[in-house]
Amino acid sequence: MQSVSPPWNTTTKAIVAVSALALFCLLVWVFRGLLHQVVLAALLAYLLHPLITLIDRRTPVNRVTVVLAVYLALAILVVATFLLVGVTTFQQVVDLSRRLPAWFEDALAQLQNLREQLPESMTIGGFEVPVAGLLPQLPGWDQLFSQVFNLLQPIFGRGGSLAASVVTGTVAVLGQVLLIFIISIYVAVDIPRDGSMIANIAHKPGYRRDAERLTSRVSQVWAAYMRGQALLAIIIFVLVSAALAALGVDNALGLGLLSGAMEFLPVIGPLAGAGAAILVAFFQGSPSFGLTPLQFALAVAAAMIVIQQIENTLLVPRIVGKALNLHPLLVMVSVIMGASLAGLLGAILAAPIVASIRILGEYAWQKMLDLPPFPDEDESQVKDMQQDDIPEEEAAPPPAPSVYPLSFRPVFKDYIWGGRNLETALGRELPPGIVAESWEIAAHANGHSRVASGPMAGSTIEEVRQRWGEQLTGHAVESDSFPLLIKLLDSNRWLSVQVHPDDVYAQENAGDLGKTELWVILHAEPGAEIIYGLKAGVDPERFAQSAAAGAIDSMLHRIPIQTGDAVYIPAGTVHALGPGAIVAEIQQNSDTTYRLYDWGRTEADGQSRPLHVRQALDVIDWRMVEPAVAAPPTLAAPQGWVRETLADLRTIGGGAAVNLYTAADSDTTCPYFQVDRLTGRPGAVWHGTCDGSSFQIWGCLSGSASLNWDGETAELHGVSWILLPAALGAYEVRAKTQCVLLKIN
């Protein structure tokens, strides 16, 4: 009997929400000194995520190893680059950081003097023109430049104490870089797990799909912007350095580095980089072309304009595209505001943050006006509605829904024999209290698991069936409901001695399917055992008398179990799972159980659970006499795999074997499901196809593997399950580590 937790009222929810928000703000304020490092670490992980994912998909190495290898390679690349060109660039940036602020102030002063020397107005064609007003007051962009200089100065030093400041600043920066690397590694490892976290906050299917769409759109903005700007920064660094070096401008590498870094400041950044180069040229003068300082500055300005045109017309459309979709004036204002609020990092992140706010704002505005929140994506729905006016013979058929592998959020059951081992042994997140069963893939009236991610997130299997039809289950599956149920069992006490009916009896007496099942023992403590069939010499009449008296223990056949055993339990088999075991159960989609004996125990309310002796006696298969767990047959498999078939009468040994094989007429396979256990070496690849006839379920019992289909990838690790729709088509499963998988048809 499941306990019911009372719901919170509105006041309690409001208090908890406000308290959580206040606590979050307090933590951000207290640890604001680390905020820059955390943000930079997250950005670095985000920039490297595509490369890490590509290597992760193409190699058998697990993601943690891939992440460490990529970051190690990045560190080596940075050090090697510094050793090759870093010394020269370092010296030039030092020189630039010492001269540029003074040059900038001199340029402002000269511009101001020019403004003061001009007459207030001139008469042209009878009209009085305010000449001085043609030179507007410069906005306070010098504050933005000072952020850059303040960032460089602790590293490169000031004045006569240059050497000491360089050493101190470099040590501090190395510490900061190391911290950023460590945080970024953890973020990079966890990115796949966090991909659906935001969508999982919304529990209603419609809102979950909205959350999926919003997350996708915001992610596209950040991906295109940050990775695009990083690539642009490298290209601009090369172009500017080469152009300025060709013109003979001092500190060409330093100016190129500054221009590349300024690419992260939209609109303002490129202007600042070009302005710095022009200032250097103006105060340096032409070393070899015989130009005046003004002419040399104009020549450099022309070169920077050419580079900007190349960037704006050729590079940006191909690399960044219209990721921000913001007016340039809004971008410029947001950069200035970001710089004033959070310094240089605020200026860099201002544009994508504003673009993200725009996406969320558009969604909220559409919802407030009761309009479709994603009108461009919902256009197909509008077209479908418009086709109602088209004659039936002219209407185009609706597009087929796009199917994809489904993972699920489980349903938990708190029967009295459960515990917490699914959490302690398997690392599962469990609700408080006892958890006996986790219904991993379930579509039964007593429990519906829901899709965890993707467009169908939050939907039950039946809701997916209504949307996808035969594309989910396949044309060969004749059942009106989803035919299978996948569970995890945590037995801390004996389960009841029970038996399940076959299809005919269950449908006539319980309105449910029968229940044939398979136990795969994931963990068994020393001494763990099960009840499996009856002892030899037990006849139905004697057993019925003992069952009525509650004295059947001496007639039950017990066998020990160990990790890795596969126990096939056809309908009609008397059985019970003992304490100290964690079991994966594959069964027909049924919850019909007839209890013979429940060990004389009571539930929390003091009541005994009901017994079903009469029904149990009706359905017992008396041929299951002292069965044993036999080694599963091995089948042919691709290189790197060992394949065993589990749901098969040949896995039942002992005294029951002869009777069962004879009755089966040499067909030993389970009529309801086929289960293959596949043990794969790292790098082994299993090629499969869902050809439309039936769905498949893959489970990972240990190790890790990746499922790849149509250019997409899903991870299988620990104990996890994924449902492959019948219409999925070709796929491959790649073992990333030594792994044990279940393939269920």
Summary of the structure (lengths in Angstrom):
residues: 745
radius of gyration: 35.1
end to end distance: 32.5
largest distance: 125.8
contacts: 2291
relative contact order: 0.07
helix: 49%
strand: 19%
